Amino acid sequence: MNKTPRVNINLDKIKENARILKNRCDKKGIEITGVVKCGAGDLRITKALVAGGIKSLGDSRIKNIIKMREAGFENEIVLLRLPNLTELKDVVKYADISLNSELITLESLGREAVKQGKVHKVIIMVDVGDLREGVLYKDYLDLMDKALQIKGVKVVGIGTNVGCYGGVLPTYQNTSLLLELKEETLKKFNYNLEVISGGNTATTILLDNDQLPKGINNLRVGEGIIQGTDITHQREIKFLNNNNITLIAEIIELKKKPSVPIGEIGHDAFGNKPKFEDKGIRERAILAIGRQDVKVSGLRPFLKGVKIIGASSDHLLCDVTEVETELQIGSEIEFQLNYGAMLRAMTSSYVNKYYISSL
Ligand SMILES: *Cc1c(COP(=O)(O)O)cnc(C)c1O
């Protein structure tokens, strides 16, 4: 038996997703940057993406990028989160491209690149409304004007990101803003931006609906490839494999207990005052996994009849009264993971990783 708690990672299905998505994008002249951060920069997942034909890789953490380089990946690697001033040395050394929106950072990057005898490529992020990173439309030309003059830095493109903080949905209109800015950059500075990076997994819906503006030639896709889902639109992507990463936890206690705690109710371990509905005596299972390891609200059990009723740091409580199969101590329960739950499970050092692969 493989140890629990664990994530089962199906590398074959992830690789196939990479290939399917890449083929669709190739046809429209769109390059995919395969984003591995939702798999915590896992090297075997990264390898599966590359085996599926992905050439450009992306991650939000420089630590993961260094890990990839040390493992021998020679692909183009893009740093997705705006760099910290304190990590620029590593950014220039290990990443080929970084996403940026601040002049001070760009200038420092330039100085560091000159020092290392390199030219560091950057993509300037434009905020089209989600209000996470990016220069606002009105400030764009000013920033671009200055960025184009920095020694050691080459502006290769512009990009945008929606669907992450503000939950703003990608549309033909907000994505087209990038193309307007490309035109203006050409007119004003006689400078051609090669990469127009339209967005993340959420933006692939425009591709499927034939709504992606012509001229967008890059998408940065993680969740779609790795899990076959698009949390922003709450959808499973039909032509991709889903549930490629699942979570397995084990039953450590199985008892009939009342549904309402006995005694005066204070606050739980997380400071909330819990409320209970009296459903009489119920069959309850405690699973050896908790909030330290996973985002409990993002778990969905595959087995019919299992109902998550609560969790503490190390314990997950389930009502299993309605389960039709025989459960016992040591039984494994498998869960579907949404984006947040997957992220947390993949980064928890307590969760084992088990790979399903013919690679
Ligand atoms: C995380 C991230 C992505 C990829 O997001 P997915 O939803 O996993 O496809 C793309 N771009 C940026 C800037 C990101 O931070």
The ligand as an SDF file (V2000), in Angstrom:
LIG
                    3D

 15 15  0  0  0  0  0  0  0  0999 V2000
   -0.5480   31.5640  -12.1570 C   0  0  0  0  0  0  0  0  0  0  0  0
   -0.3730   32.4020  -13.3100 C   0  0  0  0  0  0  0  0  0  0  0  0
   -0.6880   31.9060  -14.5720 C   0  0  0  0  0  0  0  0  0  0  0  0
   -1.2690   30.5320  -14.7950 C   0  0  0  0  0  0  0  0  0  0  0  0
   -2.5030   30.4050  -14.1900 O   0  0  0  0  0  0  0  0  0  0  0  0
   -3.4420   29.1340  -14.3980 P   0  0  0  0  0  0  0  0  0  0  0  0
   -4.7640   29.5920  -13.9460 O   0  0  0  0  0  0  0  0  0  0  0  0
   -2.8720   28.0450  -13.5710 O   0  0  0  0  0  0  0  0  0  0  0  0
   -3.4380   28.8040  -15.8470 O   0  0  0  0  0  0  0  0  0  0  0  0
   -0.4850   32.7340  -15.6520 C   0  0  0  0  0  0  0  0  0  0  0  0
    0.0050   33.9830  -15.5010 N   0  0  0  0  0  0  0  0  0  0  0  0
    0.3240   34.4780  -14.3090 C   0  0  0  0  0  0  0  0  0  0  0  0
    0.8430   35.8770  -14.2160 C   0  0  0  0  0  0  0  0  0  0  0  0
    0.1430   33.7120  -13.1730 C   0  0  0  0  0  0  0  0  0  0  0  0
    0.4580   34.2240  -11.9820 O   0  0  0  0  0  0  0  0  0  0  0  0
  1  2  1  0
  2  3  1  0
  2 14  2  0
  3  4  1  0
  3 10  2  0
  4  5  1  0
  5  6  1  0
  6  7  2  0
  6  8  1  0
  6  9  1  0
 10 11  1  0
 11 12  2  0
 12 13  1  0
 12 14  1  0
 14 15  1  0
M  END
$$$$
